Amino acid sequence: MIKHVLVATDGSDTAWKAVEMAANIARGPGARVTILHVILNAVRAEEASQLARAEHMVRRVSAITMPGQERALSSRHDLFKSSQGGIGETRSVLGERIVENAAERARTLGVNDVHTRVEPGDYAETILAVANEIGADMIVVGSRGLGRLAGMLLGSVSQKVAQQALCSVTIVR
């Protein structure tokens, strides 16, 4: 029986589907869901800006990182270029927003026990480490996200997770 599902999200459409799949899997047995967003160490600004793909996030994040200036920003490029707290703080706030949105969706789909985490590190290694730490029975990941691996082999992160995980892995397309 599945008691704890870990779902990794980067805010992409595929990751959104993974959140929905994890919620549907966990809802039946009343399992806990942990939603994880990994902030890649030393990520380039153009890669990080992809995390804010949805333009509505720009104002929400800028209101936190640059109070009073959120209306002056019209795009995610402006957000990362202008952030007073630096790209690190902006990525952190954006990561929090991504997991909060995902948690809200999981709750809407009927999951009562939802936890969120934002962790720095390598995508696959961090997903695997968190899965082991929390005792996940299942990991749910998208087959392709928004990170720099998007232009490389399809599913590099998901393949590494599937090959090295000590629990079941579901890859969502």
Secondary structure by P-SEA (a helix, b strand, c coil): cccbbbbbbcccaaaaaaaaaaaaaaaaabbbbbbbbbbcccccaaaaaaaaccccaaaaaaaaaccccccccccaaaaaacccccaaaaaaaaaaaaaaaaaaaaaaacccbbbbbbbbccaaaaaaaaaaaacccbbbbbcccccccccccccaaaaaaaaccccbbbbcc
